[in-house]
Amino acid sequence: MTAMGKIVLEGWNPGLNKVALNHFLRGRFGQSLGAAKRVVDDLLENQLIELAVPDAEMNDIKLALEAIGVRVA
């Protein structure tokens, strides 16, 4: 069984690439277009978002999100 952790998206930085974030959520987490759009919209409204991720991939996912312009806790 894969150990899971969570990443908390706590905000966004100026220059956030919304399209890239949407594509990342759809590709990496298998979210539908609508679900990914809701996450992006919620983030833009300063809501905290929690994503369950495998511990082994946590750092790579965090770096990818930060590169897109997401502030990760």
C-alpha positions in Angstrom: 0.0 0.0 0.0 1.3 3.5 -0.9 1.7 5.9 2.0 -0.3 9.0 1.3 0.1 12.6 2.5 -1.6 15.8 1.7 -0.6 19.0 0.1 -2.5 22.2 1.0 -2.9 24.8 -1.6 -3.1 28.0 0.4 -3.1 30.7 -2.2 -1.7 32.0 -5.5 1.0 34.3 -6.6 0.7 37.0 -9.2 1.2 35.4 -12.6 -0.6 32.2 -11.7 -1.0 30.2 -14.8 -4.7 29.0 -14.4 -4.6 27.0 -17.6 -1.5 25.1 -16.6 -2.9 24.4 -13.2 -6.1 23.1 -14.7 -4.1 20.8 -17.0 -1.9 19.7 -14.2 -4.9 18.8 -12.0 -6.5 16.9 -14.8 -3.4 15.0 -15.9 -1.9 14.3 -12.5 -5.0 13.7 -10.4 -7.4 12.5 -13.1 -9.9 15.3 -12.3 -12.6 16.1 -14.8 -12.5 19.5 -16.5 -15.3 20.7 -14.3 -13.7 19.5 -11.1 -10.3 21.0 -12.0 -12.0 24.3 -12.8 -13.7 24.3 -9.4 -10.4 23.8 -7.7 -8.8 26.7 -9.6 -11.8 29.0 -9.0 -11.8 28.0 -5.2 -8.1 28.8 -5.0 -8.6 32.2 -6.7 -11.3 32.9 -4.0 -8.6 32.2 -1.3 -10.1 28.9 -0.2 -7.7 26.2 1.1 -7.5 23.1 -1.1 -6.2 19.8 0.2 -4.9 17.2 -2.3 -4.0 13.6 -1.3 -0.7 12.6 -2.8 1.7 9.7 -2.5 4.5 10.5 0.0 7.1 9.5 -2.6 5.8 12.2 -5.1 5.0 15.0 -2.7 8.1 17.1 -3.3 7.8 16.8 -7.1 4.2 17.7 -7.0 4.8 20.6 -4.7 7.6 22.0 -6.9 5.4 21.7 -10.0 2.5 23.5 -8.3 4.9 26.3 -7.2 6.2 26.7 -10.7 2.7 27.2 -11.9 2.2 30.0 -9.3 0.4 28.2 -6.5 1.4 28.9 -2.8 1.7 25.5 -1.1 1.7 25.1 2.7 
